[in-house]
Amino acid sequence: MSRDLVERADAAAARAYAPYSGYLVGAVVRTRDGRLFEGVNVENAAYPLGVCAERSAIVAAVAAGYGPGDLEAIGITASPCGGCRQWLHEFRVGEVSYRRAGGEIATVTPGELLPDTWDLPE
């Protein structure tokens, strides 16, 4: 379980920009070679244009040269939304740890979060 990643995500969440919902979310992704990339949710008045913490962490890793299969684990301060579950699957993140509503930390695979996914054509 990646309790350490969830705790780092808790710290990152304090930097989220959520003036509309007040719901601060943080995420930290760890690459297979040990690098860490943080992400936070960033809201926008045009609601669909906001960015989830999970996606911003993955985008930071991609910008640094990482791709699908390079992401070992992610820690998130909350259960990921449906769209982020597809991102976690597509980037083949090995382990997803998040804080449940009751405070306990769950660790699952992307397939357990989203059993019927859309796969890339081969």
Secondary structure, DSSP 4 states (H G I P E B T S, - for coil): --HHHHHHHHHHHTT-B-TTT----EEEEEETTS-EEEEE-B--SSGGG-B-HHHHHHHHHHHTT--TT-EEEEEESSPPPHHHHHHHHHTT-SEEEEE-TTSPEEEE-HHHH-SSPPPPP-
